[in-house]
Amino acid sequence: MNSGDSAAHAGGAPAEESKILRRRHRADRRFRLYGLSAVAIALLALVGLLGGIGWNGISAFHHHQLLLDVELDRAVLGLPAAPDVDESALRTANYTAAIRERLRELHPEVSGRKQKRSLYALVSSIAGFELQRLVLADPGLLETSVSLALPLSDEAGRYLKGDISRDSEESRRKLKDDQLDWLDAWAAQGLIERRFHTRFFTGGDSREPEVAGLGGALLGSLWTLLVTLALSFPIGVAAAVHLEEFAPRGRVTDFLEVNINNLAAVPSIVYGLLGLAVFLNFMALPRSAPVVGGLVLALMTMPTIIIAARAALRAVPPSIREAALGVGASPPQVVAHHVLPLALPGILTGTIIGMARALGETAPLLMIGMVAFIADPPTGPLAPSTVLPVQIYLWAESPERAFQELTFGAILVLVGFLLLMNAIAIVLRNRSEQSW
């Protein structure tokens, strides 16, 4: 009896253990499957997001121009017949009239004021300034014919890009049927050329979508980030070194640690209010300047850098410090020559996170006036400026449909700017990595 029970127990134990192992293996497989599913969902969401933005914004990187040979007749331009014309007269000449004269020559069948206005509306309103720039650079072009590549209006550009369909009802689109016929005729004659939209990256903001650019916002973001990095990185690292390596443990240090952790979670708009009260109202610094935006963003990113730098310093093995002290190095030498080089990759990681947050911030910069319309790119950190996120916000609020395309294109540029900045920081971090 006892021997049978023992045999049954001996035979049942391996079966029970095998069942438990199978359950564990199934649980492990389910856990790995959950992880892979989460990664796949995240990748699909990222691809969908970036794909949607790219699909809507990639067309902002090219535009269409009208190729015209324009006669610079003095009578049409409203200039005197004298051989020498002063610069003020050249600046005030009616260059738009010369372009319109050429358009009428292309379409002699156009008559009536309304139909002529429809024809003129296909060319951007800044076309005359393009011709003015050429004549001011070389007054000898007067009484000659010049070849121009003139920007088309925003609605004409949308039609040529396929955003406006001829099949839609005429009452539901701004371009009328005769305007579409003229555009098709120009395309058939080879007068319309598709080019890379250089002005989108070099020009300033404009009320006209076809000539609005990101050049001012790009320079403004660059100046603002330089000011932010120049202030937050050395101060943040110095504060982390002091708190982690030299500050005595006590109530003051604990108080500072708690407040630094709290500041890292403060909403960004609070920093904007602080910048408005201190830097603009009290210190009277220039409004909309990158130096003020850099100061505000430096205050916002500094807690993040301090926390990351302290964690990196804490990760350095104590044996490194003890070995350096054992050969006669002073505490500052231990930190400067041994601890900081080993902690630098972690410090740079925290700096990347802080600067990436600063690059995408809008709320604090709106509070200090960087939401203003800035047509000219900034010449320095004290010049009026805007930044990429604010420029995106301004274009997204514009009623013209062509600005929607520019908004998505600007988002692509912002993402590319962020990836480039992260790539540079990652390369620097990898070069500074050391093993111990």
Order of alpha helices (4+ residues) and beta strands (2+ residues): alpha-beta-alpha-alpha-alpha-alpha-alpha-beta-alpha-alpha-beta-alpha-alpha-alpha-alpha-alpha-alpha-alpha-alpha-alpha-alpha-alpha
